[in-house]
Amino acid sequence: MHRSGTSLVAKSFEVFGYGLGETLMAPSDDNPKGLFEDLDVVELNDELLQGNGSTWDAPVFIGQQPLSWNTCQLEAGAELLKAKLQREPQLAIKDPRLCLVLPYWRAVAQLLDVPIRLCLVYRNPLGIAASLEQRNGLPLSVGLGLTHAYWSQLLRDTESDGFVVGYEKFLDDPMATLAAIGAWLETPVNTEVAGALVNEFIDGGMQHHRHDLGELDNNPLVPKGLHLAAEALNQRSCSEVVSESMWSAAAQLDTAVFSELLAYQLSSRLLQLKTSTAAVASLELETAQKGFLVEDLSRQKAERENHIELLEGRVAETSAALKVSQSFADERVHELAKTQQDFEQAIEALESETLNSQSLAENLSEEVADKAINSNGNVTDEDLRAGVYDIATMGGFVPDGNYGPVTRA
């Protein structure tokens, strides 16, 4: 049963060399040291319960019809167990749902021809119910009814001489409990490994709710069948003999208590469904509102895309016009560069001609001056006219002949 100390008992099997599976459930706030449940097995058990119209906290099929499964489910379990045994030849599987689906796993083991042994765990049902109330919010009466349903089904599918570990006894004397488990397994206890388990795993904080067996007599919420089952399991945890008749009587389901459990779960499910329906309606409304927003945004997007397309067309036209203008500008620049080059060449030619004319004029002036010197400083009108004529001729004008005598200073 859930919250009955099965995690501690499962962990203790590692002391004897057993593996617990390779896909263990992660620790939780209520079980920080670990749950030691193989997720593959848990998932398969949940699917099996769902196939029988049940869940872990509402095992509807109990008392109505035997657990059923099909060939595919049986083969899936056999394949899963075979794979896990290949990894861990000594395998211990822990899942409180096994109380409900034990016949299925017996069939799986029979199909594989592998032996199975059952280690049951007993805890005072008041402690179980109080823990369920703390963890799952189940009222105390509902937790007791759920424990009764689990134990009723478990006792129906097991024998009265089965091996049972008492959770409270384990916490009180862990080494003695480990010795009892070792004797049942016919495997000696490795005291070093056992001591490490006790020191590292077991502490007083693991016992949040402790009750005596006698408290069941004084609590009107405890069903008679649950009380009887608690006595039977407690006796077996003390290695006391339990008669077949007592075991069979303890396995009887109190239908009134079970009906109250199902009624509570049904009411709870309906409330959850109502809450979920309201949430779905709210989400649908929100989705519709967002749909309008999406539609409006889509329209705006289409408008912007059209505007962008128009702008892109204009950009393309402008780019084409710019290319034409650029080509014309390039041609004009080329023409201006050619004109500039011609102009510079003309200036160079003019400057060269000017220099030549100045040089010729200077040479003629020097020649006239030399003639004047050679004639003792007197220059006749005829010489002057001749010289000026030559210069004038070179300069492009004709002298008018009115010149006086030139005297050299």
C-alpha positions in Angstrom: 0.0 0.0 0.0 1.1 3.6 -0.6 2.7 5.4 2.3 3.3 2.2 4.2 7.1 2.1 4.3 7.7 0.1 1.0 10.5 2.5 -0.1 12.6 1.6 3.0 11.9 -2.1 2.6 12.7 -2.0 -1.2 16.0 -0.1 -0.5 17.0 -2.8 2.0 17.1 -5.4 -0.7 20.2 -3.8 -2.1 22.0 -5.1 1.0 21.4 -8.6 -0.3 22.6 -7.9 -3.9 19.3 -7.2 -5.5 18.8 -4.5 -8.2 15.8 -2.2 -8.1 15.7 -1.3 -11.8 17.4 1.2 -14.0 14.6 3.8 -14.4 13.8 4.7 -10.8 11.4 7.4 -10.0 13.1 10.6 -8.8 13.0 11.5 -5.1 10.1 13.8 -4.0 9.5 16.3 -1.2 7.5 13.7 0.7 10.2 11.0 0.0 13.5 12.9 -0.3 15.6 9.8 0.1 13.9 8.1 -2.9 10.8 6.1 -3.9 12.7 3.2 -5.6 9.8 2.6 -8.0 10.7 1.5 -11.5 8.9 4.0 -13.9 8.6 1.3 -16.6 6.7 -1.0 -14.2 4.6 1.9 -12.8 3.6 3.0 -16.3 2.6 -0.6 -17.2 0.6 -1.0 -14.0 -1.2 2.3 -14.5 -2.2 1.3 -18.1 -3.4 -2.1 -16.7 -5.6 -0.3 -14.1 -6.9 2.1 -16.7 -7.8 -0.8 -18.9 -9.9 -2.1 -16.0 -11.6 1.3 -15.5 -9.5 2.2 -12.5 -6.8 4.4 -11.1 -4.4 3.9 -8.2 -6.7 5.9 -5.9 -10.0 4.5 -7.3 -9.7 0.8 -7.9 -13.2 0.4 -9.3 -12.8 -3.2 -10.5 -12.3 -4.6 -6.9 -15.3 -6.6 -5.7 -16.9 -6.4 -9.2 -14.8 -8.5 -11.5 -11.3 -10.0 -11.6 -8.5 -8.0 -13.1 -8.3 -8.6 -16.8 -5.7 -8.1 -19.5 -5.2 -9.1 -23.1 -2.4 -11.0 -24.9 -0.6 -7.9 -26.0 -0.4 -6.6 -22.4 0.8 -10.0 -21.2 3.5 -10.1 -23.8 4.5 -6.5 -23.1 5.0 -7.4 -19.4 7.0 -10.5 -20.3 9.2 -8.5 -22.6 9.8 -5.8 -19.9 10.5 -8.3 -17.1 12.8 -10.3 -19.4 14.8 -7.2 -20.3 15.2 -6.1 -16.7 16.2 -9.6 -15.6 18.9 -9.6 -18.2 20.4 -6.5 -16.6 19.7 -7.6 -13.0 19.4 -11.3 -12.5 18.4 -10.6 -8.9 15.7 -8.1 -9.2 13.4 -6.6 -6.6 10.4 -4.7 -7.9 8.5 -2.2 -5.7 5.2 -0.5 -6.6 2.2 -0.3 -4.3 0.0 -0.9 -7.3 1.2 -4.5 -7.2 -1.4 -5.0 -4.4 -4.0 -4.6 -7.1 -2.4 -6.2 -10.2 -0.6 -9.2 -8.6 -2.4 -11.8 -10.7 -1.1 -10.2 -13.9 2.5 -10.3 -12.8 2.1 -14.0 -11.7 0.9 -14.7 -15.2 3.9 -12.8 -16.7 6.3 -14.8 -14.4 4.6 -18.0 -15.4 5.0 -17.1 -19.1 8.7 -16.6 -18.6 9.0 -19.5 -16.2 10.7 -17.5 -13.6 10.0 -17.8 -9.8 8.7 -14.8 -7.8 8.6 -14.3 -4.1 6.4 -11.7 -2.3 7.6 -9.5 0.5 4.5 -7.7 2.1 4.9 -4.6 4.2 2.7 -3.7 7.1 2.1 -0.3 8.7 -0.7 0.8 11.0 -3.5 1.9 8.7 -4.0 5.1 10.8 -0.4 6.1 9.9 -1.0 5.3 6.3 -4.2 7.4 6.2 -2.6 10.3 8.0 0.3 10.3 5.5 -2.1 10.1 2.5 -4.0 13.0 4.0 -0.8 15.0 4.3 0.5 14.2 0.8 -2.6 13.8 -1.3 -5.2 15.8 0.7 -7.4 12.7 1.1 -9.7 12.8 4.2 -8.8 10.3 6.9 -11.9 8.2 6.2 -11.0 8.0 2.5 -7.4 7.0 3.2 -8.6 4.2 5.5 -11.1 3.1 2.8 -8.4 3.0 0.2 -6.1 1.1 2.5 -8.9 -1.4 3.1 -9.4 -1.9 -0.7 -5.7 -2.5 -1.3 -5.3 -4.9 1.5 -8.5 -6.7 0.7 -7.3 -7.4 -2.8 -3.8 -8.2 -1.6 -4.9 -10.8 0.9 -7.3 -12.3 -1.6 -4.3 -13.0 -3.9 -1.7 -14.2 -1.3 -1.4 -16.9 1.3 -1.6 -16.7 5.1 1.9 -17.9 5.6 3.5 -15.1 3.5 6.5 -13.0 4.6 5.6 -9.6 6.1 7.9 -6.8 7.2 6.6 -4.4 9.9 7.5 -0.8 9.1 7.5 0.4 12.7 9.5 -2.7 13.7 12.0 -1.9 11.0 12.5 1.6 12.3 12.8 0.4 15.9 15.3 -2.4 15.2 16.7 -2.2 11.7 19.4 -4.8 12.1 17.0 -7.4 13.4 14.6 -6.7 10.5 17.5 -7.0 8.0 18.4 -10.3 9.6 14.9 -11.5 9.2 14.8 -10.5 5.5 18.2 -12.3 5.0 16.9 -15.5 6.6 13.8 -15.4 4.4 16.0 -14.9 1.3 18.5 -17.5 2.6 21.2 -14.9 2.2 23.5 -13.9 5.0 23.5 -10.2 6.0 26.6 -8.2 5.0 27.0 -6.3 8.2 29.1 -3.6 6.7 26.6 -2.9 3.9 23.7 -3.2 6.3 25.4 -0.7 8.7 25.8 1.8 5.9 22.1 1.5 5.0 21.1 2.0 8.6 23.4 5.0 9.1 22.7 6.7 5.8 19.1 5.9 5.1 17.2 5.4 8.4 16.4 8.2 10.8 13.7 9.2 13.2 12.2 11.7 10.8 10.9 8.8 8.7 8.2 8.2 11.2 5.8 11.1 11.0 2.7 9.3 12.1 2.9 6.5 14.7 -0.1 4.6 16.1 -0.7 1.5 18.2 -2.8 -1.4 17.0 -5.1 -0.8 19.9 -6.1 2.6 18.5 -8.0 0.9 15.7 -10.5 -0.3 18.3 -11.4 3.2 19.4 -11.6 4.9 16.0 -15.1 4.7 14.4 -13.6 5.5 11.0 -11.7 2.2 10.8 -13.7 -0.5 8.9 -14.0 -3.8 10.6 -12.5 -5.6 7.7 -9.5 -3.2 7.7 -9.0 -3.8 11.5 -9.0 -7.6 10.9 -6.5 -7.2 8.0 -4.2 -5.1 10.2 -4.2 -7.7 12.9 -3.4 -10.5 10.4 -0.6 -8.6 8.8 0.8 -7.4 12.1 0.9 -11.0 13.3 2.7 -12.2 10.2 5.2 -9.3 10.7 5.9 -10.9 14.1 6.3 -14.3 12.5 3.1 -15.5 14.2 0.9 -18.1 12.5 -2.3 -16.7 11.0 -5.1 -19.2 10.2 -6.5 -19.5 6.7 -9.9 -18.6 8.0 -8.6 -15.3 9.6 -6.7 -14.5 6.4 -9.8 -15.2 4.3 -12.0 -13.1 6.6 -9.5 -10.2 6.5 -9.7 -10.3 2.7 -13.4 -9.6 2.6 -14.2 -6.1 1.2 -16.6 -3.9 3.2 -18.8 -2.8 0.2 -20.3 0.1 2.2 -16.9 1.5 2.9 -15.7 0.9 -0.6 -18.8 2.6 -2.0 -18.1 5.6 0.1 -14.5 5.6 -1.3 -15.7 5.5 -4.8 -18.4 8.1 -4.2 -15.8 10.5 -2.8 -13.5 9.8 -5.8 -16.4 10.3 -8.2 -17.3 13.6 -6.5 -13.7 14.7 -6.6 -13.4 13.7 -10.3 -16.6 15.6 -11.1 -15.3 18.6 -9.3 -12.0 18.3 -11.2 -13.9 17.9 -14.4 -16.0 21.0 -13.7 -12.9 23.0 -12.9 -11.2 21.6 -16.1 -14.3 22.4 -18.1 -14.4 26.0 -16.8 -10.7 26.2 -17.6 -11.3 24.9 -21.1 -14.1 27.4 -21.6 -11.9 30.2 -20.5 -9.1 29.0 -22.8 -11.6 28.8 -25.7 -12.7 32.3 -25.0 -9.2 33.5 -24.8 -8.4 31.6 -28.0 -11.3 33.2 -29.8 -10.2 36.7 -28.6 -6.7 35.9 -29.7 -8.2 34.6 -33.0 -9.7 38.1 -33.6 -6.4 39.6 -32.8 -4.6 37.3 -35.1 -7.1 38.0 -37.9 -6.6 41.8 -37.4 -2.9 41.4 -37.3 -3.0 39.2 -40.5 -5.0 42.0 -42.2 -2.5 44.6 -41.1 0.3 42.3 -42.3 -1.3 41.9 -45.7 -1.7 45.7 -46.0 1.9 46.3 -45.0 3.0 43.6 -47.5 1.1 45.4 -50.3 2.6 48.7 -49.3 6.0 47.2 -49.2 5.4 45.7 -52.6 4.4 49.1 -54.0 7.5 50.7 -52.4 9.7 48.0 -53.9 8.2 48.8 -57.3 8.9 52.5 -56.9 12.4 51.7 -55.7 13.0 49.6 -58.8 11.8 52.4 -61.0 13.9 55.0 -59.2 16.9 52.7 -59.5 16.4 52.3 -63.2 16.1 56.1 -63.6 19.2 56.6 -61.5 21.1 54.1 -63.7 20.1 56.1 -66.9 21.1 59.4 -65.2 24.3 57.9 -64.0 25.1 56.8 -67.6 24.4 60.3 -69.0 26.4 61.9 -66.2 29.3 59.5 -67.0 29.2 60.5 -70.6 29.1 64.3 -69.8 32.0 63.8 -67.4 33.9 62.0 -70.1 33.2 64.9 -72.6 34.2 67.5 -70.0 37.4 65.6 -69.3 38.2 65.6 -73.1 37.4 69.3 -73.4 39.7 70.0 -70.4 42.4 68.0 -72.0 42.1 69.9 -75.3 42.0 73.2 -73.5 45.1 72.4 -71.5 46.9 71.3 -74.7 45.9 74.6 -76.4 47.2 76.6 -73.5 50.5 74.7 -73.6 50.8 75.4 -77.3 50.1 79.1 -76.8 52.5 79.4 -73.9 55.1 77.7 -76.1 54.5 80.1 -79.0 54.6 83.1 -76.7 58.0 82.0 -75.3 59.3 81.6 -78.8 58.1 85.1 -79.8 59.6 86.7 -76.7 62.9 84.9 -77.2 63.0 86.1 -80.9 62.2 89.7 -79.8 65.0 89.6 -77.3 67.4 88.3 -79.8 66.5 91.1 -82.3 66.8 93.7 -79.6 70.2 92.6 -78.7 71.2 92.6 -82.4 70.0 96.2 -82.8 71.9 97.2 -79.6 75.0 95.6 -80.9 74.8 97.5 -84.2 74.4 100.7 -82.3 77.5 100.1 -80.3 79.5 99.2 -83.4 78.6 102.6 -85.0 80.1 104.6 -82.1 76.9 105.1 -80.4 75.1 106.9 -83.3 72.2 105.3 -84.9 71.0 106.8 -88.0 67.4 107.2 -88.9 67.9 104.7 -91.6 69.4 102.1 -89.3 66.7 102.7 -86.7 64.0 102.4 -89.3 65.6 99.2 -90.6 65.8 97.8 -87.1 62.4 98.9 -86.0 61.0 97.6 -89.3 62.5 94.2 -88.6 61.1 94.2 -85.1 57.8 95.6 -86.3 57.6 93.0 -89.0 58.2 90.3 -86.5 55.6 91.8 -84.2 53.1 92.2 -86.9 52.9 96.1 -87.4 54.4 98.6 -89.9 56.3 101.7 -88.5 55.1 105.2 -89.6 58.7 106.6 -90.1 58.6 109.4 -87.5 61.6 108.6 -85.4 64.3 110.9 -84.1 67.9 110.1 -83.8 68.7 107.5 -81.2 71.7 108.3 -78.9 73.2 105.6 -76.8 73.5 106.7 -73.2 
